[in-house]
Amino acid sequence: MADTSDIPFREVPYLPLKLEVDRRPDGTIYLNNGQPLKACPPHMLAPLVKWAAQRPDTVWLAERDPENSAAEGWNTVTYEAGLSAVRRLAQGFLDAGAGQDAPLMILSKNSISNALIMYAAMWAGSPAVPVTPAYALLSEDLGRLKYIDGLTQPKFIYVEDGVDYQRALDGMDLEGRLVIYSGRAPERCEAVRFEQFMRAPTDAVDAAYDRLTPETVAKYMMTSGSTGEPKAVINLQGMVASNARMIRSVWDEDRLDEMTGGPQVMCNFLPWSHTYGAHSILHNMLDWGGTLYIDQGAPTPARLPEMLRNLKDVATTQHTTVPAAWSALATELERDDELAETFFSRLICMAYGGASMGQDIYERIQNVAVRITGERISLSAGYGATETAPTASNVHWPNDRMGLIGLPLPGNTFKMVPNAEKMELRVKGVNVTPGYFRNAEKTAEAFDEEGFYKLGDAVKFVDPDTPERGLAFDGRTAEEFKLANGTWVSAGTVRVQAVAATGGALSDAVVCGLNKNDVRLLGFVNEAWCKRLVGEDIPLGELIRHPGVIAKIREGLEAHNKHHPNPSARIARILLQAEQPRADDGEITEKGYINQSRTQALRQDQVELLYSENAAEQDTLLIL
């Protein structure tokens, strides 16, 4: 791989850094960006009204024909047409009893109709509740969907196809509720087709718009629920509207528009049921007055061809996605010059979020960029949470180092608090949630005495003597982590379930997978139990290789995977350990629990073996 470090970056019109650092005697550090927060719209609908007046013919949203995705070209909606549709849908909501106590649940993949009805509900004052479609389409018992339904109690439910979501609708009590649908009609409920729900706007639509304030609830965004049932994060209109402007506050926007020759363009697949896709992509492009091409592809074997087709068709000005997508894209860029020439032709910057990304992926992408354009193109990171709407910080300077989370954006303050040997990160600002809907206990736990939201992550300065170089992620203070595709994993939950599944063969396990593609375990056998199983008093090194022990563990974990097929819980491999965890080395906590991060650090060679693609199944390494 060629060294591109001496090749200049394509210009990125970032404003200069003006970091403010306040170090306290107790070791706490407060960080502020230094650049002022640009003027923020009062709510999420204001940009739509603005751009419909200033750029009426600019395409806001584009999608392939949903009835024939193989067809060439794109179906589009301009800002003027989008505003018109949102107003007519808003009238439909108002006529049907919209309001802050009448949410809209959305069960749909990304689409133009999804966006229009989401913004229309918020215009009418009804909070949107976007729900991961898998909860309705793939779950056997619909447990998560029913929980969210009971928590948020939506008055309206939008489904992209009534037949596809019929089982989910049947699982909810629909009395007194209205189902709005595209595609085929559902049965056994009061339902109206999307187009028929529209009404000619009256003065009531203008009055509803005038009632919107920064404190109006815009959405209930669901957390992943990796530590239990999902929490409904209250997203205020001002939170999301301000967050878009926070990101723009580190750019010289006049220079950016000059460089790209017009409005910003993105082509993106990140789902709008999660804060990253809904706000960092969909709403940010609305705030920019740009064009979003809705990509129905993804970095999976089945959907990758569609993602590549779209990126070959659309020359984007910015591209941000998860590391798993960048990894797949790197391979395709290396072997398809036509794709690379389109992809890099207008691109000002690249970014990733949701999980950390390996330096090797960056180097591969830069090698192609240099070969095609003669320039490097900055690839940076954003960082945040559902509770921060989502972006709290990013790398807003030309960047060639992966693993950074950057520095706080204008509009919020970072607080770094000493926590054992690490610095715990907390944040306070215009983009931070007031709490969790109908969950006062979790809300109280989430904030400290100064009102800072506790993110649960540890961070460190890349260079303690030069804080302007930014912050790097330094692990979780709680034992949760993300896979490379951004999926949250609850190490504690997986550990308990996996150990229980083996019926006594395992005494404990360390759950690995931070920024990896799947979950794998370092396993510790229950010596006394296993000796009884095999009928022999043999040393640990022989016990972990005994066919009877291996068969029992395999049987249990395969049963676990059958009941927990999701990537957040499925176990791909286990490597049995020849040495039990050592309390003297900190592998066992004072409370008797295994210390997940400490054990992985001390057994790094075992973790590397666990994730080595060259390691074939052997007597202590089980591939499931």
Order of alpha helices (4+ residues) and beta strands (2+ residues): beta-beta-alpha-beta-beta-alpha-beta-alpha-beta-alpha-alpha-beta-alpha-beta-beta-alpha-alpha-beta-beta-alpha-alpha-beta-alpha-beta-alpha-beta-alpha-alpha-beta-alpha-beta-beta-beta-beta-beta-alpha-beta-beta-beta-beta-alpha-beta-beta-alpha-alpha-alpha-beta-alpha-alpha-beta
